[in-house]
Amino acid sequence: MEEFLKISQKTRPDGTIEPFDPEKHRFKRWDYVKNHGVSAVGGWREYIGMYSMQIIRHEHGTLETDFDLFNPDFGLGPVICHFWEVIIPGKTDSFRVLKGLRKRGLRVVDARTGLCA
């Protein structure tokens, strides 16, 4: 997440913040977002096989982030695993995602302890 924040908060020489362009930073357009509610109108998915971030844009301007263990863009196996992850248990195992993001080298706050590792 820290890596995402660094690339999304670039400051221009005049002091204004440069808008984040997801497609320039390992994200690819992903408009299959209706499972995120009726107000979801589009989004982007991080192009990495496991522990990927999805950004969903809603019609009222809100951005939602979602982390998935398996990115369905990476073939039939990840599609099946993503389906299992979302439909059968009902939600993503956030502690497993936390460990996976840390393995990727991202510093993430553990909500249980408030510590960043």
Steps between C-alpha positions, in 0.01 A plus 500: 500500500784738578635444149155586361484816710845609384409473133158656552621811681755657268534872553552732204756784512213747559397309815184340363455124519515309174190284447560126523486318166455131590577377149856637525574310822449123461122540484281400213146602420242266657138595444337184633409668830124453546567253784619809693152656499266674259689830521828339380580633153857393426834413642853374474670181614867475590673281246656244731393137548447485876414750773384758247324829564185600319382863491128548437354836399141575600268742319494738800882533488597262778795268443494156659800272537480124505783250547473151357711191557468395135479728195260346244695664215770232532325195356249230582664392828487849653144548366385186683693594817360856490148364458556268798651784704211739436192278472556205734658653814319829441802727529875523451723378784643839598777351716626288210494806274691697766774236504510491119533877468782498752675227298479738202692752710210733575473648849145440621338589832357204691157619623517261796816655645533836325859407411647542156738231384 
